[in-house]
Amino acid sequence: MPEHYYRDDTVTLYHGDAREILPALGLTADLLIVDPPYAETSLEWDVWPTGWPQLASEVSRSMWCFGSLRMFFDRGPEFTDAGWKMSHNVVWEKANGSGFTTDRFRGVHEHVVHWYQGPWADIHHDVPKTSYSGPNKSARGKLSQTTHTGAIGAHTYTDDGTRLMRSVLYAAAPRKGGHPTEKPVNGLLDPLIRYGCPVGGMVVDPFAGSGAALDAARLAGRRAIGIEGREDYCDSIAQRLSCLTFDFGGAA
């Protein structure tokens, strides 16, 4: 077994190449949260880790993966050849975009694609809900017809004052300066984890970066394992997690 870099009651962090450490752990995760290098710049760290989708398929049957459309178009065969099937995607809208190009719209979003393996009915999926204060939509009907989806049939609907969370999530990108691609816990990572992993389940992040997904997982009452290739980031993650107070038994 690889030696852990950090460990507490709910999170374990390893330092090294995920493509070497994941197989050595021999684990099964409820959900993968993956934010790989997109390989779209000339930056030293922005290099695609070839082969990781195949290794990921041996660890879990459910995965959220961050990326751009270009990344998913370019790397699509790596996902499908490994048996991954796309269920849907969420758009993360940031407060400010990045990049210096002036010949296209300013990029203020990223895609988060949900991939799965095997029968959809076997995959944990629990869409978070948000409060709703508009008109009551309770209804009963013998037949409902929607032009683009067909007949629904007889139904009864009781408005409980909530709505399914929408597929465009607005959350300002963290501005702490510790990691160039850090994702926000509240408003983004938290609902993704709640959707794909049951309470008490296991989340694995093979490119842990800032440790935000590990932070979000345990705050949501899930266990987490992270892998990070850079030791300075591992040190930052360990400090981040050590500073948090957490009551695992009371989380939901």
Secondary structure, DSSP 8 states (H G I E B T S, - for coil): ----SEE-SSEEEEES-HHHHHHHHT---SEEEE------S--TT----TTHHHHHHTT-SEEEEEE-HHHHHHHHHHHHHTT-EEEEEEEEE-SS-----SSS----EEEEEEEE-S-GGGS-----EEE--S----EEES--EETTTEE--SEEE---SEEE--SEEE-----SSS-TT---IIIIIHHHHHHHS-TT-EEEESS-TTSHHHHHHHHTT-EEEEEES-HHHHHHHHHHHHT----GGG--
